[in-house]
């Protein structure tokens, strides 16, 4: 795979027309306007599936659109920068892909190379420190892990740390170049957290993680302390919705404006994005592979004016979402959730405006959304829930869980995007849903 994508390790690269980020960002160069959307999907499918306990780095993908002749000039169109914390030097991993459909394999190859190189850097750094101060090194390790039988720390070389460390910084810290695990000087190492063999988190793990969280969390802290972040997420994921609401109520008694701050944060996405519905135009053909029966396409527009197509998996999902957009546009601050299952006529009207389809097919889609009959003749719940899930998953993949909150609809939720952030063609803008 390395030969397939011409992967190389370089100590220095000059003249790059964009800044390489330190937090192991994989920069992908391309001229496709929807490149970032594709990378978001790859980030979910590939990077989201990486076991943090078995990886050295947390990876992020970012699209870059430099000059047309970039690939010819530099000889690569993917780059990932990694740091040697022990020496302060940098390494650059580069790769070359030809087709966007190969991006997932190319990115996987770059990640594999980055993991291999990071492992080598950590090994080399630890060996140097162990040679320089063997007694201090041994004491630091013993203070954190006890002996290797209890913690399974040493590999066959007796030195290599487990992949739970996110960077050499988490392992070594000393102004004079010596290496003492942070836990040995009062800050527990993340690699001592969790029963990795069984994939379980103990009460001691949780106590350690929460007691070492800073007063104010930052993205950098959570990225650099992946084990703590995983424990925090796991802890609250086990609570029911009722328990989480009860916790918020209790916390609101101690912290001023907690509810207001939480609500304001949930709406932050509307300050970054807006919704635009455009009639099909051939100028979109480079961005979208047109579905022959689509009259309109929905776009997510950012603060720079860049538009990315919102492509739902199911056509009824698209229709439902536009119904919520039209309703929000009309009812403004009086908007509420919609009872889509009782709105057959409006569903058919919006559907036929967006997508060319015969009445019988639209009728069947609406019936299937409300209820379905199994092969054995039993009546079962329709596909409405599946369509709402499709909407939520699509929006999360384009923004993230927090920024997408005001854009989600269904099951008691209305579209929280304000009318001035919604652009509709005139024939849809004049339709009243309720």
Protein Blocks (a to p, Z undefined) as FASTA:
>chain_A
ZZmnopacdfbdghiabdcdfklpacdddfbfklmmmmmmmmmmmmmmpcfklcfbdcdd
ddddddfklmmmnopabdcddddfknopacddddddfbfklmmmmmmmmmmmmmmmmmmm
mmmmmmmmmmmmmmlmmmmmmmmnopaklnomacfkomaccfkbmbfklmpgcfklpacd
fklnopacfklgojfknopacfklmmmmmmmpcfbdcfklmmmmmmlmmmmmmmmmmpcf
klmmmmmmmmmmmmghklmmmmmmmmmmmmmbccddddddfklmmmpccdfkbfbdcddd
dfkopacddddfblklmmmmmmmmmmmmmnmmmpccddfklmmmlmmmmmmmmpgcdfkl
mmmmmmmmmpccdfkopacddfklmmmmmmmmmmmmmmmmklmmmmpgcehiacfbdfkl
cccdfklmmpcfZZ
